[in-house]
Amino acid sequence: MRVGLLIIALFWAVPGSSQTLQVMGSDEGFLPFYYGDNLNKGILVEVINDFGLEAGIAVAFRPMPRNRQVWALEEGRANAVFATPKWMPQPDRMHRVGPVLTWRDRVFAQPGRQPVSFDDLRGSICLRRWFVYSDQLERRIGNKLKRHDAYNAQQMLNMFLHKRCDYVVMNELEFRFMARLLDIDSHRYSTDLIDAEWPVYLGILETESALIEAAEAFFANYTVDAEAMLPNLPPPDRPVSIQPEP
């Protein structure tokens, strides 16, 4: 009997041996970070899979609308999320590991337009509806820039490629990933203007001490090479259906 109890105690003492890292991801999809009908593709999915293999921990992405993420944590449906500090659900209960990568929103421009500063932006710009952009950009909207709103990144890119606006602001990896799917040279549109950038952390519930310890050890020696991953990412389950004009 004592031997059996000892074996059980040792089993529970192994960090993460009986736990699962359940990472919430918005089921709206965030190309190319996590996407697919079951959020089984993307840069962060591959990173978490690498972590699981090295640490011997079961891992999974849980499709979850952003407005349900607090509920999912409270109900035990998930115990982790990739987020910036500003968008971390229940930040007082989350331990931040990382930063894992940097989210960067870049200004892309039609060929022939190469703005050196935000003061050079004139004409029209495609932006995501309800999204908050930097003050340096917001100050120019309505004054030097006519704003065209889109509901998501694909619609925004579609408007831009059909030349309904002179500029677009998108996450640079998302733009380049979608451009690859459409066989478009993204460098034709890239500028040096960065509207905003912020660190992205893996947030794990403070109560998951074994998972936190394993994640801290893993990311201390692991670098997310998004540039190397980008060309090898599989296409989305729902294809990007933009037909740019010649």
Order of alpha helices (4+ residues) and beta strands (2+ residues): alpha-beta-alpha-beta-alpha-beta-beta-beta-alpha-beta-alpha-beta-alpha-beta-alpha-alpha
